[in-house]
Amino acid sequence: MQKNKDLIIFTYDYPFGISEKTFIDYEISKLSEDFKNIEIINQKTFRENSILNSNNQNIKLNPNFSKKLNIFYLTYYFLTKILFQKIFWEEIFLIIWKKNFIRKLKMCIIELCSALILLKFLKININKENNREIIFYSFWSNFTLITFSMLKDKFPNSKFIARSLGSDLNGYLDNDNYVPYKRIKFSKLNKIILLGEYQKKLLSDLKLDLQNVKICPLGVNEQKISANPLSYEKITFLSCGSLIKIKNVDLMIHFLKKLSKKTSKKIEFILIGSGKLENSLLNLLRNNTNFTYEYIRYVKDLVEFINKKNIHFFLNFSSQEGMPFTVMETMSCGIPTIASNIDANKYLVKNNGYILNLEDYDISSDKIIDQIIFDLENIQNYKNYCENSNRFINQNLINKDCYNTFLNILKNI
């Protein structure tokens, strides 16, 4: 298909970290069949003599950029480069009168410095012989896209595409959903790949050509329904994610306390994750007498963990998500989800779980608790949720199908 073209993939920590591995491993195994050469540039981890664990001779890892993203280079570029960049001052004028200015200023400085460091790195390391065509593909919509906007004129035969996985498109709630250099990042891309239709509204302020915006979710492996027989004595709830404010784990604890007071069944809560709120959340759990809990900082394979445990419900109360991969994985195992009413969750949870209205938590949680108790007493209702969860994922979000969609996007770029 693209055998005369080269592909450069920009990752955060792949192949060293785990957050991208599930997705990129599968993508690269297929892309290696279709591109002449593939080069991977990661941004976080530098390791001497790094070797990519791949049998494909046309895939190379270039880890050298990551060692340049350090405080020395960032400070040098701040003092000598970005103060003379027009786009820096344009961005400052956009945010100077808004709250959290210092935090946003820091983001502006770090992102633009990083983009300029990457620009110089690419100019040195990319061979422009024979005016060859390169596809530049960023797995994240971060500072790499600023670099892309600067490269486009220098590589007129090349194409630039990027995925958006959530916060890189609409920022974080605790920072007013601010995304530095948003217009510059997205306006010059040949293709923007979103996780779902619900994300398109996040680009509405940019007035982009929607022909360049494509939908391609990340998929999961096809699974059979997990053996999770209901016990007459105990119901087990699972949550997995970062222990930070927007995940609302404190609400989960409150929710389970309310449920435990309304049912004679014992409630067990398994919490997987780590983060800033770890100590305070563990104190809440230790002081709780309504249900039992198990805390695990990390599991390597969530599906494998689920299949070894007897999990009945998954909890995701996030205020913000791109596409919650843990919800997808647990649904693929046939586990119903109790999820917050954000767009990503509402896309996934339809006739296969429960949607919690965070804005009206007290009333909404009471209704869901009553419904859960009713469904557990009428066991076929619960079984239907299990089957529908598994079916939804298998019909819509299996990785090989999602990859084929992605491949078609590359074909037509």
C-alpha atoms as a printed R data frame, in Angstrom:
    type eleno elety resid chain resno       x       y      z
1   ATOM     1    CA   MET     A     1   0.000   0.000  0.000
2   ATOM     2    CA   GLN     A     2   2.537   2.637  1.198
3   ATOM     3    CA   LYS     A     3   5.708   0.641  0.542
4   ATOM     4    CA   ASN     A     4   7.407   3.622 -1.070
5   ATOM     5    CA   LYS     A     5   6.750   5.793  1.980
6   ATOM     6    CA   ASP     A     6   8.383   6.133  5.377
7   ATOM     7    CA   LEU     A     7   6.549   6.498  8.654
8   ATOM     8    CA   ILE     A     8   7.809   8.315 11.749
9   ATOM     9    CA   ILE     A     9   5.813   7.603 14.917
10  ATOM    10    CA   PHE     A    10   6.079   9.919 17.922
11  ATOM    11    CA   THR     A    11   5.223   8.321 21.257
12  ATOM    12    CA   TYR     A    12   5.393   9.356 24.882
13  ATOM    13    CA   ASP     A    13   7.173   6.376 26.417
14  ATOM    14    CA   TYR     A    14   6.740   3.501 23.988
15  ATOM    15    CA   PRO     A    15   8.338   0.960 23.881
16  ATOM    16    CA   PHE     A    16   9.574   1.372 27.473
17  ATOM    17    CA   GLY     A    17   6.352   2.240 29.301
18  ATOM    18    CA   ILE     A    18   3.097   0.308 29.502
19  ATOM    19    CA   SER     A    19   0.462   3.010 28.867
20  ATOM    20    CA   GLU     A    20   0.808   2.891 25.070
21  ATOM    21    CA   LYS     A    21   2.104  -0.639 24.599
22  ATOM    22    CA   THR     A    22  -1.235  -2.423 24.161
23  ATOM    23    CA   PHE     A    23  -2.228  -0.117 21.320
24  ATOM    24    CA   ILE     A    24   1.041   0.631 19.557
25  ATOM    25    CA   ASP     A    25   2.322  -2.955 19.549
26  ATOM    26    CA   TYR     A    26  -0.691  -3.971 17.493
27  ATOM    27    CA   GLU     A    27  -0.509  -0.954 15.188
28  ATOM    28    CA   ILE     A    28   3.198  -1.369 14.454
29  ATOM    29    CA   SER     A    29   2.898  -5.079 13.733
30  ATOM    30    CA   LYS     A    30   0.532  -4.197 10.894
31  ATOM    31    CA   LEU     A    31   2.130  -0.957  9.749
32  ATOM    32    CA   SER     A    32   5.466  -2.711  9.219
33  ATOM    33    CA   GLU     A    33   3.831  -4.609  6.355
34  ATOM    34    CA   ASP     A    34   2.803  -1.436  4.587
35  ATOM    35    CA   PHE     A    35   5.649   1.054  4.963
36  ATOM    36    CA   LYS     A    36   9.181   0.963  3.649
37  ATOM    37    CA   ASN     A    37  10.734   2.185  6.900
38  ATOM    38    CA   ILE     A    38   9.287   2.958 10.323
39  ATOM    39    CA   GLU     A    39  11.095   5.044 12.916
40  ATOM    40    CA   ILE     A    40   9.872   5.444 16.501
41  ATOM    41    CA   ILE     A    41  10.803   8.566 18.459
42  ATOM    42    CA   ASN     A    42   9.840   8.484 22.120
43  ATOM    43    CA   GLN     A    43   9.762  11.523 24.369
44  ATOM    44    CA   LYS     A    44  10.199  10.309 27.930
45  ATOM    45    CA   THR     A    45  12.776   7.575 28.447
46  ATOM    46    CA   PHE     A    46  16.353   7.383 27.225
47  ATOM    47    CA   ARG     A    47  18.259   4.143 27.515
48  ATOM    48    CA   GLU     A    48  21.719   3.507 26.175
49  ATOM    49    CA   ASN     A    49  21.898   0.838 23.469
50  ATOM    50    CA   SER     A    50  18.119   0.611 23.297
51  ATOM    51    CA   ILE     A    51  16.917  -2.168 21.013
52  ATOM    52    CA   LEU     A    52  13.353  -2.532 19.798
53  ATOM    53    CA   ASN     A    53  12.001  -5.992 20.487
54  ATOM    54    CA   SER     A    54  10.800  -6.653 16.950
55  ATOM    55    CA   ASN     A    55  11.637  -9.125 14.211
56  ATOM    56    CA   ASN     A    56  10.857  -6.550 11.533
57  ATOM    57    CA   GLN     A    57  14.022  -5.161  9.984
58  ATOM    58    CA   ASN     A    58  12.264  -2.019  8.733
59  ATOM    59    CA   ILE     A    59  11.412  -0.770 12.246
60  ATOM    60    CA   LYS     A    60  13.956   1.350 14.101
61  ATOM    61    CA   LEU     A    61  13.908   2.999 17.500
62  ATOM    62    CA   ASN     A    62  15.508   6.412 17.942
63  ATOM    63    CA   PRO     A    63  15.556   7.129 21.699
64  ATOM    64    CA   ASN     A    64  17.996  10.032 21.502
65  ATOM    65    CA   PHE     A    65  15.438  12.841 21.501
66  ATOM    66    CA   SER     A    66  14.219  11.946 24.987
67  ATOM    67    CA   LYS     A    67  17.588  12.740 26.578
68  ATOM    68    CA   LYS     A    68  17.349  16.301 25.215
69  ATOM    69    CA   LEU     A    69  14.127  17.005 27.095
70  ATOM    70    CA   ASN     A    70  15.859  18.007 30.303
71  ATOM    71    CA   ILE     A    71  15.985  21.122 32.445
72  ATOM    72    CA   PHE     A    72  19.241  22.317 30.847
73  ATOM    73    CA   TYR     A    73  17.887  22.307 27.284
74  ATOM    74    CA   LEU     A    74  14.507  23.699 28.332
75  ATOM    75    CA   THR     A    75  16.153  26.588 30.189
76  ATOM    76    CA   TYR     A    76  18.522  27.294 27.313
77  ATOM    77    CA   TYR     A    77  15.685  27.426 24.778
78  ATOM    78    CA   PHE     A    78  13.613  29.611 27.068
79  ATOM    79    CA   LEU     A    79  16.404  32.158 27.418
80  ATOM    80    CA   THR     A    80  17.580  32.119 23.805
81  ATOM    81    CA   LYS     A    81  14.641  31.073 21.628
82  ATOM    82    CA   ILE     A    82  11.036  31.347 22.686
83  ATOM    83    CA   LEU     A    83  11.137  34.972 23.830
84  ATOM    84    CA   PHE     A    84  11.655  35.789 20.153
85  ATOM    85    CA   GLN     A    85   8.814  33.582 18.917
86  ATOM    86    CA   LYS     A    86   5.701  35.393 17.722
87  ATOM    87    CA   ILE     A    87   3.404  32.485 18.618
88  ATOM    88    CA   PHE     A    88   4.594  32.641 22.235
89  ATOM    89    CA   TRP     A    89   3.493  36.234 22.705
90  ATOM    90    CA   GLU     A    90   0.227  35.628 20.858
91  ATOM    91    CA   GLU     A    91  -0.538  32.845 23.317
92  ATOM    92    CA   ILE     A    92   0.408  35.016 26.297
93  ATOM    93    CA   PHE     A    93  -2.046  37.702 25.203
94  ATOM    94    CA   LEU     A    94  -4.791  35.055 25.094
95  ATOM    95    CA   ILE     A    95  -4.280  33.946 28.697
96  ATOM    96    CA   ILE     A    96  -2.800  36.920 30.555
97  ATOM    97    CA   TRP     A    97  -6.085  38.037 32.114
98  ATOM    98    CA   LYS     A    98  -7.400  34.566 32.840
99  ATOM    99    CA   LYS     A    99  -7.165  32.742 36.157
100 ATOM   100    CA   ASN     A   100  -4.302  30.337 36.844
101 ATOM   101    CA   PHE     A   101  -2.128  32.479 34.585
102 ATOM   102    CA   ILE     A   102   1.187  31.349 36.125
103 ATOM   103    CA   ARG     A   103   0.310  27.673 35.679
104 ATOM   104    CA   LYS     A   104  -0.735  28.291 32.078
105 ATOM   105    CA   LEU     A   105   2.381  30.368 31.401
106 ATOM   106    CA   LYS     A   106   4.528  27.477 32.593
107 ATOM   107    CA   MET     A   107   2.677  25.139 30.216
108 ATOM   108    CA   CYS     A   108   3.227  27.558 27.315
109 ATOM   109    CA   ILE     A   109   6.949  27.781 28.004
110 ATOM   110    CA   ILE     A   110   7.518  24.041 28.403
111 ATOM   111    CA   GLU     A   111   5.459  23.094 25.332
112 ATOM   112    CA   LEU     A   112   7.070  25.608 22.985
113 ATOM   113    CA   CYS     A   113  10.589  24.881 24.237
114 ATOM   114    CA   SER     A   114   9.956  21.157 23.772
115 ATOM   115    CA   ALA     A   115   8.590  21.758 20.270
116 ATOM   116    CA   LEU     A   116  11.647  23.784 19.255
117 ATOM   117    CA   ILE     A   117  14.025  21.162 20.670
118 ATOM   118    CA   LEU     A   118  12.190  18.502 18.670
119 ATOM   119    CA   LEU     A   119  12.299  20.679 15.551
120 ATOM   120    CA   LYS     A   120  16.071  20.975 15.698
121 ATOM   121    CA   PHE     A   121  16.411  17.260 16.424
122 ATOM   122    CA   LEU     A   122  14.345  16.344 13.361
123 ATOM   123    CA   LYS     A   123  16.201  18.736 11.079
124 ATOM   124    CA   ILE     A   124  19.449  17.026 12.035
125 ATOM   125    CA   ASN     A   125  18.180  13.463 11.955
126 ATOM   126    CA   ILE     A   126  15.740  13.301  9.037
127 ATOM   127    CA   ASN     A   127  17.214  12.604  5.648
128 ATOM   128    CA   LYS     A   128  15.475  14.697  2.979
129 ATOM   129    CA   GLU     A   129  17.101  12.868  0.079
130 ATOM   130    CA   ASN     A   130  15.141  12.601 -3.144
131 ATOM   131    CA   ASN     A   131  12.334  14.659 -1.661
132 ATOM   132    CA   ARG     A   132  10.873  11.433 -0.273
133 ATOM   133    CA   GLU     A   133   7.414  11.308  1.221
134 ATOM   134    CA   ILE     A   134   7.174  10.808  4.966
135 ATOM   135    CA   ILE     A   135   4.103  10.355  7.094
136 ATOM   136    CA   PHE     A   136   4.596  11.985 10.491
137 ATOM   137    CA   TYR     A   137   2.274  10.364 13.020
138 ATOM   138    CA   SER     A   138   1.940  11.460 16.632
139 ATOM   139    CA   PHE     A   139   0.146   9.150 19.022
140 ATOM   140    CA   TRP     A   140  -0.618  12.165 21.232
141 ATOM   141    CA   SER     A   141  -1.746  15.698 20.422
142 ATOM   142    CA   ASN     A   142   0.962  17.328 22.517
143 ATOM   143    CA   PHE     A   143   3.855  19.703 21.704
144 ATOM   144    CA   THR     A   144   4.789  17.452 18.769
145 ATOM   145    CA   LEU     A   145   1.970  19.084 16.803
146 ATOM   146    CA   ILE     A   146   3.577  22.513 17.222
147 ATOM   147    CA   THR     A   147   6.697  21.031 15.632
148 ATOM   148    CA   PHE     A   148   4.565  19.565 12.833
149 ATOM   149    CA   SER     A   149   3.205  23.034 12.032
150 ATOM   150    CA   MET     A   150   6.785  24.300 11.695
151 ATOM   151    CA   LEU     A   151   7.889  21.337  9.575
152 ATOM   152    CA   LYS     A   152   5.101  21.362  7.054
153 ATOM   153    CA   ASP     A   153   6.671  23.896  4.706
154 ATOM   154    CA   LYS     A   154  10.032  22.123  4.878
155 ATOM   155    CA   PHE     A   155   8.497  18.758  3.886
156 ATOM   156    CA   PRO     A   156   5.880  19.686  1.279
157 ATOM   157    CA   ASN     A   157   5.449  16.105  0.069
158 ATOM   158    CA   SER     A   158   4.876  14.737  3.545
159 ATOM   159    CA   LYS     A   159   1.701  14.298  5.575
160 ATOM   160    CA   PHE     A   160   1.071  15.017  9.232
161 ATOM   161    CA   ILE     A   161  -1.476  13.147 11.339
162 ATOM   162    CA   ALA     A   162  -2.209  12.861 15.055
163 ATOM   163    CA   ARG     A   163  -4.495  11.078 17.450
164 ATOM   164    CA   SER     A   164  -6.280  12.892 20.226
165 ATOM   165    CA   LEU     A   165  -6.851  10.769 23.306
166 ATOM   166    CA   GLY     A   166  -8.726  13.186 25.552
167 ATOM   167    CA   SER     A   167  -7.022  15.808 27.705
168 ATOM   168    CA   ASP     A   168  -4.643  16.685 24.859
169 ATOM   169    CA   LEU     A   169  -7.705  18.040 23.041
170 ATOM   170    CA   ASN     A   170  -9.751  19.650 25.805
171 ATOM   171    CA   GLY     A   171  -7.286  20.115 28.663
172 ATOM   172    CA   TYR     A   172  -7.950  19.307 32.301
173 ATOM   173    CA   LEU     A   173 -10.888  20.493 34.379
174 ATOM   174    CA   ASP     A   174  -8.602  21.753 37.139
175 ATOM   175    CA   ASN     A   175  -6.888  24.032 34.629
176 ATOM   176    CA   ASP     A   176  -9.989  25.491 32.940
177 ATOM   177    CA   ASN     A   177  -9.682  22.977 30.072
178 ATOM   178    CA   TYR     A   178  -6.753  24.984 28.741
179 ATOM   179    CA   VAL     A   179  -4.735  23.559 25.824
180 ATOM   180    CA   PRO     A   180  -1.636  25.619 24.913
181 ATOM   181    CA   TYR     A   181  -1.328  26.623 21.247
182 ATOM   182    CA   LYS     A   182  -4.501  24.705 20.387
183 ATOM   183    CA   ARG     A   183  -5.159  26.440 17.064
184 ATOM   184    CA   ILE     A   184  -1.563  26.060 15.900
185 ATOM   185    CA   LYS     A   185  -1.517  22.386 16.865
186 ATOM   186    CA   PHE     A   186  -4.607  21.331 14.966
187 ATOM   187    CA   SER     A   187  -4.975  23.763 12.050
188 ATOM   188    CA   LYS     A   188  -2.160  22.369  9.876
189 ATOM   189    CA   LEU     A   189  -2.699  18.636 10.314
190 ATOM   190    CA   ASN     A   190  -3.692  16.581  7.293
191 ATOM   191    CA   LYS     A   191  -5.724  14.283  9.516
192 ATOM   192    CA   ILE     A   192  -6.933  14.488 13.113
193 ATOM   193    CA   ILE     A   193  -8.028  11.144 14.543
194 ATOM   194    CA   LEU     A   194 -10.553  11.283 17.360
195 ATOM   195    CA   LEU     A   195 -11.769   8.502 19.622
196 ATOM   196    CA   GLY     A   196 -15.454   9.230 19.047
197 ATOM   197    CA   GLU     A   197 -18.010  11.565 17.479
198 ATOM   198    CA   TYR     A   198 -18.540  13.192 20.870
199 ATOM   199    CA   GLN     A   199 -15.074  14.775 20.634
200 ATOM   200    CA   LYS     A   200 -15.843  16.782 17.499
201 ATOM   201    CA   LYS     A   201 -17.479  19.552 19.499
202 ATOM   202    CA   LEU     A   202 -14.121  20.123 21.224
203 ATOM   203    CA   LEU     A   203 -12.745  21.301 17.872
204 ATOM   204    CA   SER     A   204 -15.705  23.524 16.998
205 ATOM   205    CA   ASP     A   205 -13.928  26.721 18.084
206 ATOM   206    CA   LEU     A   206 -11.170  26.083 15.522
207 ATOM   207    CA   LYS     A   207 -13.503  25.956 12.490
208 ATOM   208    CA   LEU     A   208 -11.511  23.154 10.885
209 ATOM   209    CA   ASP     A   209 -12.332  21.333  7.686
210 ATOM   210    CA   LEU     A   210 -14.267  18.337  9.018
211 ATOM   211    CA   GLN     A   211 -13.005  16.276  6.080
212 ATOM   212    CA   ASN     A   212  -9.702  16.174  7.952
213 ATOM   213    CA   VAL     A   213 -11.323  14.916 11.156
214 ATOM   214    CA   LYS     A   214 -11.720  11.132 11.337
215 ATOM   215    CA   ILE     A   215 -13.129   8.825 13.992
216 ATOM   216    CA   CYS     A   216 -11.064   5.811 14.982
217 ATOM   217    CA   PRO     A   217 -11.300   4.512 18.555
218 ATOM   218    CA   LEU     A   218  -8.628   2.401 20.176
219 ATOM   219    CA   GLY     A   219  -9.766  -1.195 20.537
220 ATOM   220    CA   VAL     A   220  -9.309  -4.063 22.970
221 ATOM   221    CA   ASN     A   221  -8.817  -7.779 22.521
222 ATOM   222    CA   GLU     A   222 -11.924  -9.865 22.085
223 ATOM   223    CA   GLN     A   223 -12.870 -11.646 25.320
224 ATOM   224    CA   LYS     A   224 -15.391 -14.156 26.542
225 ATOM   225    CA   ILE     A   225 -17.696 -13.283 29.411
226 ATOM   226    CA   SER     A   226 -15.808 -13.665 32.675
227 ATOM   227    CA   ALA     A   227 -17.038 -16.327 35.071
228 ATOM   228    CA   ASN     A   228 -18.559 -14.009 37.676
229 ATOM   229    CA   PRO     A   229 -21.321 -15.952 39.419
230 ATOM   230    CA   LEU     A   230 -23.299 -13.885 41.858
231 ATOM   231    CA   SER     A   231 -22.944 -14.849 45.474
232 ATOM   232    CA   TYR     A   232 -25.894 -14.611 47.777
233 ATOM   233    CA   GLU     A   233 -23.544 -13.192 50.362
234 ATOM   234    CA   LYS     A   234 -21.135 -10.775 48.627
235 ATOM   235    CA   ILE     A   235 -21.010  -8.335 45.706
236 ATOM   236    CA   THR     A   236 -17.588  -7.217 44.474
237 ATOM   237    CA   PHE     A   237 -16.968  -3.804 42.892
238 ATOM   238    CA   LEU     A   238 -13.769  -2.886 41.054
239 ATOM   239    CA   SER     A   239 -12.199   0.450 40.140
240 ATOM   240    CA   CYS     A   240  -8.906   0.982 38.330
241 ATOM   241    CA   GLY     A   241  -7.260   4.312 37.539
242 ATOM   242    CA   SER     A   242  -5.222   7.238 38.792
243 ATOM   243    CA   LEU     A   243  -6.041   8.391 42.310
244 ATOM   244    CA   ILE     A   244  -6.547  12.034 41.417
245 ATOM   245    CA   LYS     A   245  -9.375  14.495 41.935
246 ATOM   246    CA   ILE     A   246 -11.164  14.105 38.587
247 ATOM   247    CA   LYS     A   247 -11.550  10.338 39.144
248 ATOM   248    CA   ASN     A   248 -13.930  10.969 42.081
249 ATOM   249    CA   VAL     A   249 -12.902   7.882 44.032
250 ATOM   250    CA   ASP     A   250 -14.247   9.546 47.191
251 ATOM   251    CA   LEU     A   251 -17.709   9.459 45.589
252 ATOM   252    CA   MET     A   252 -17.278   5.746 44.889
253 ATOM   253    CA   ILE     A   253 -16.595   5.149 48.583
254 ATOM   254    CA   HIS     A   254 -19.661   7.197 49.520
255 ATOM   255    CA   PHE     A   255 -21.740   5.319 46.926
256 ATOM   256    CA   LEU     A   256 -20.750   1.934 48.334
257 ATOM   257    CA   LYS     A   257 -21.512   3.086 51.881
258 ATOM   258    CA   LYS     A   258 -25.014   4.043 50.774
259 ATOM   259    CA   LEU     A   259 -25.472   0.737 48.978
260 ATOM   260    CA   SER     A   260 -24.258  -1.307 51.939
261 ATOM   261    CA   LYS     A   261 -26.936   0.279 54.135
262 ATOM   262    CA   LYS     A   262 -29.675  -0.782 51.743
263 ATOM   263    CA   THR     A   263 -28.727  -4.411 51.148
264 ATOM   264    CA   SER     A   264 -28.062  -7.400 53.354
265 ATOM   265    CA   LYS     A   265 -25.297  -8.581 51.035
266 ATOM   266    CA   LYS     A   266 -21.693  -7.914 51.969
267 ATOM   267    CA   ILE     A   267 -19.952  -5.355 49.781
268 ATOM   268    CA   GLU     A   268 -16.315  -5.686 48.702
269 ATOM   269    CA   PHE     A   269 -14.389  -2.909 46.942
270 ATOM   270    CA   ILE     A   270 -11.166  -3.585 45.017
271 ATOM   271    CA   LEU     A   271  -9.260  -0.382 44.219
272 ATOM   272    CA   ILE     A   272  -6.348  -0.437 41.777
273 ATOM   273    CA   GLY     A   273  -4.244   2.664 41.175
274 ATOM   274    CA   SER     A   274  -1.928   5.291 42.577
275 ATOM   275    CA   GLY     A   275  -1.702   9.058 42.622
276 ATOM   276    CA   LYS     A   276  -1.751  12.253 44.680
277 ATOM   277    CA   LEU     A   277  -4.830  11.279 46.692
278 ATOM   278    CA   GLU     A   278  -3.624   7.810 47.616
279 ATOM   279    CA   ASN     A   279  -3.123   8.514 51.335
280 ATOM   280    CA   SER     A   280  -6.344  10.450 51.868
281 ATOM   281    CA   LEU     A   281  -8.425   7.850 50.020
282 ATOM   282    CA   LEU     A   282  -6.843   5.006 51.968
283 ATOM   283    CA   ASN     A   283  -7.685   6.850 55.189
284 ATOM   284    CA   LEU     A   284 -11.299   7.056 54.047
285 ATOM   285    CA   LEU     A   285 -11.296   3.333 53.376
286 ATOM   286    CA   ARG     A   286  -9.625   2.463 56.690
287 ATOM   287    CA   ASN     A   287 -12.188   4.510 58.611
288 ATOM   288    CA   ASN     A   288 -15.052   2.843 56.768
289 ATOM   289    CA   THR     A   289 -16.942   0.050 58.543
290 ATOM   290    CA   ASN     A   290 -19.651  -0.516 55.939
291 ATOM   291    CA   PHE     A   291 -17.763  -2.681 53.475
292 ATOM   292    CA   THR     A   292 -14.456  -4.491 53.040
293 ATOM   293    CA   TYR     A   293 -11.777  -3.351 50.639
294 ATOM   294    CA   GLU     A   294  -8.576  -4.460 48.942
295 ATOM   295    CA   TYR     A   295  -6.043  -1.939 47.675
296 ATOM   296    CA   ILE     A   296  -3.574  -2.771 44.888
297 ATOM   297    CA   ARG     A   297  -1.240  -0.126 43.475
298 ATOM   298    CA   TYR     A   298  -0.741  -1.780 40.088
299 ATOM   299    CA   VAL     A   299  -1.716  -4.799 38.009
300 ATOM   300    CA   LYS     A   300   0.089  -5.672 34.795
301 ATOM   301    CA   ASP     A   301  -2.895  -7.152 32.977
302 ATOM   302    CA   LEU     A   302  -6.375  -6.026 34.041
303 ATOM   303    CA   VAL     A   303  -8.236  -8.677 32.036
304 ATOM   304    CA   GLU     A   304  -6.110 -11.442 33.532
305 ATOM   305    CA   PHE     A   305  -6.755 -10.001 36.992
306 ATOM   306    CA   ILE     A   306 -10.515  -9.903 36.364
307 ATOM   307    CA   ASN     A   307 -10.580 -13.491 35.195
308 ATOM   308    CA   LYS     A   308  -8.918 -14.604 38.432
309 ATOM   309    CA   LYS     A   309 -11.316 -12.628 40.620
310 ATOM   310    CA   ASN     A   310 -15.063 -12.714 41.018
311 ATOM   311    CA   ILE     A   311 -15.924  -9.146 39.909
312 ATOM   312    CA   HIS     A   312 -19.568  -8.112 39.543
313 ATOM   313    CA   PHE     A   313 -19.486  -4.367 38.781
314 ATOM   314    CA   PHE     A   314 -16.925  -1.822 37.592
315 ATOM   315    CA   LEU     A   315 -16.960   1.789 38.820
316 ATOM   316    CA   ASN     A   316 -15.897   4.810 36.761
317 ATOM   317    CA   PHE     A   317 -16.996   8.132 38.271
318 ATOM   318    CA   SER     A   318 -14.574  10.336 36.312
319 ATOM   319    CA   SER     A   319 -15.364  13.953 35.561
320 ATOM   320    CA   GLN     A   320 -13.262  13.710 32.403
321 ATOM   321    CA   GLU     A   321 -12.118  10.923 30.065
322 ATOM   322    CA   GLY     A   322 -11.018  10.474 26.481
323 ATOM   323    CA   MET     A   323 -12.068   6.873 25.996
324 ATOM   324    CA   PRO     A   324 -11.861   4.930 29.277
325 ATOM   325    CA   PHE     A   325  -9.830   1.866 28.368
326 ATOM   326    CA   THR     A   326 -10.438   0.173 31.722
327 ATOM   327    CA   VAL     A   327 -14.194   0.413 31.151
328 ATOM   328    CA   MET     A   328 -13.728  -1.139 27.707
329 ATOM   329    CA   GLU     A   329 -11.629  -3.987 29.100
330 ATOM   330    CA   THR     A   330 -14.037  -4.817 31.909
331 ATOM   331    CA   MET     A   331 -17.035  -4.597 29.576
332 ATOM   332    CA   SER     A   332 -15.297  -6.994 27.193
333 ATOM   333    CA   CYS     A   333 -15.239  -9.482 30.095
334 ATOM   334    CA   GLY     A   334 -18.987  -9.032 30.540
335 ATOM   335    CA   ILE     A   335 -18.871  -6.854 33.651
336 ATOM   336    CA   PRO     A   336 -21.508  -4.095 33.898
337 ATOM   337    CA   THR     A   337 -20.277  -0.579 34.633
338 ATOM   338    CA   ILE     A   338 -21.620   2.128 36.900
339 ATOM   339    CA   ALA     A   339 -20.304   5.208 35.121
340 ATOM   340    CA   SER     A   340 -20.462   8.988 35.333
341 ATOM   341    CA   ASN     A   341 -22.481  10.894 32.767
342 ATOM   342    CA   ILE     A   342 -19.587  12.193 30.659
343 ATOM   343    CA   ASP     A   343 -19.745  11.750 26.894
344 ATOM   344    CA   ALA     A   344 -17.187   8.952 26.677
345 ATOM   345    CA   ASN     A   345 -19.008   6.851 29.265
346 ATOM   346    CA   LYS     A   346 -22.419   7.510 27.726
347 ATOM   347    CA   TYR     A   347 -21.084   6.191 24.420
348 ATOM   348    CA   LEU     A   348 -20.058   2.916 26.082
349 ATOM   349    CA   VAL     A   349 -22.795   2.355 28.643
350 ATOM   350    CA   LYS     A   350 -26.110   1.711 26.906
351 ATOM   351    CA   ASN     A   351 -28.450  -1.026 28.171
352 ATOM   352    CA   ASN     A   352 -25.426  -2.660 29.758
353 ATOM   353    CA   GLY     A   353 -24.858  -0.661 32.930
354 ATOM   354    CA   TYR     A   354 -25.834   2.434 34.875
355 ATOM   355    CA   ILE     A   355 -25.169   6.135 34.229
356 ATOM   356    CA   LEU     A   356 -24.609   8.318 37.282
357 ATOM   357    CA   ASN     A   357 -25.437  12.020 37.008
358 ATOM   358    CA   LEU     A   358 -22.570  13.768 38.810
359 ATOM   359    CA   GLU     A   359 -24.415  17.102 38.828
360 ATOM   360    CA   ASP     A   360 -27.306  15.517 40.742
361 ATOM   361    CA   TYR     A   361 -25.327  12.885 42.589
362 ATOM   362    CA   ASP     A   362 -27.565  12.336 45.639
363 ATOM   363    CA   ILE     A   363 -30.758  11.657 43.691
364 ATOM   364    CA   SER     A   364 -29.024   9.825 40.841
365 ATOM   365    CA   SER     A   365 -27.031   7.545 43.148
366 ATOM   366    CA   ASP     A   366 -30.157   6.630 45.119
367 ATOM   367    CA   LYS     A   367 -31.939   5.638 41.908
368 ATOM   368    CA   ILE     A   368 -29.005   3.536 40.719
369 ATOM   369    CA   ILE     A   369 -28.652   1.788 44.070
370 ATOM   370    CA   ASP     A   370 -32.350   0.895 44.037
371 ATOM   371    CA   GLN     A   371 -32.009  -0.364 40.463
372 ATOM   372    CA   ILE     A   372 -28.931  -2.462 41.303
373 ATOM   373    CA   ILE     A   373 -30.744  -4.106 44.201
374 ATOM   374    CA   PHE     A   374 -33.750  -4.803 41.973
375 ATOM   375    CA   ASP     A   375 -31.557  -6.249 39.190
376 ATOM   376    CA   LEU     A   376 -29.698  -8.498 41.610
377 ATOM   377    CA   GLU     A   377 -32.978  -9.809 42.942
378 ATOM   378    CA   ASN     A   378 -34.144 -10.371 39.362
379 ATOM   379    CA   ILE     A   379 -30.999 -12.129 38.241
380 ATOM   380    CA   GLN     A   380 -31.833 -12.222 34.527
381 ATOM   381    CA   ASN     A   381 -31.588  -8.426 34.442
382 ATOM   382    CA   TYR     A   382 -28.014  -8.642 35.709
383 ATOM   383    CA   LYS     A   383 -27.150 -11.407 33.250
384 ATOM   384    CA   ASN     A   384 -28.518  -9.283 30.407
385 ATOM   385    CA   TYR     A   385 -26.221  -6.441 31.420
386 ATOM   386    CA   CYS     A   386 -23.261  -8.834 31.388
387 ATOM   387    CA   GLU     A   387 -24.100 -10.166 27.929
388 ATOM   388    CA   ASN     A   388 -24.823  -6.703 26.523
389 ATOM   389    CA   SER     A   389 -21.517  -5.338 27.850
390 ATOM   390    CA   ASN     A   390 -19.525  -8.079 26.163
391 ATOM   391    CA   ARG     A   391 -21.562  -7.829 22.948
392 ATOM   392    CA   PHE     A   392 -21.153  -4.047 22.649
393 ATOM   393    CA   ILE     A   393 -17.361  -4.264 22.811
394 ATOM   394    CA   ASN     A   394 -17.145  -7.247 20.456
395 ATOM   395    CA   GLN     A   395 -19.306  -5.478 17.891
396 ATOM   396    CA   ASN     A   396 -17.745  -2.011 18.100
397 ATOM   397    CA   LEU     A   397 -14.335  -1.860 19.758
398 ATOM   398    CA   ILE     A   398 -12.216  -4.897 18.895
399 ATOM   399    CA   ASN     A   399  -8.648  -3.818 18.101
400 ATOM   400    CA   LYS     A   400  -8.325  -5.533 14.724
401 ATOM   401    CA   ASP     A   401 -11.464  -3.766 13.476
402 ATOM   402    CA   CYS     A   402 -10.328  -0.415 14.862
403 ATOM   403    CA   TYR     A   403  -6.938  -0.906 13.249
404 ATOM   404    CA   ASN     A   404  -8.525  -1.552  9.849
405 ATOM   405    CA   THR     A   405 -10.319   1.765 10.177
406 ATOM   406    CA   PHE     A   406  -7.016   3.429 11.021
407 ATOM   407    CA   LEU     A   407  -5.295   1.746  8.073
408 ATOM   408    CA   ASN     A   408  -7.980   3.042  5.706
409 ATOM   409    CA   ILE     A   409  -7.345   6.555  7.001
410 ATOM   410    CA   LEU     A   410  -3.648   6.191  6.180
411 ATOM   411    CA   LYS     A   411  -4.492   4.795  2.750
412 ATOM   412    CA   ASN     A   412  -6.495   7.857  1.848
413 ATOM   413    CA   ILE     A   413  -4.334  10.540  3.396
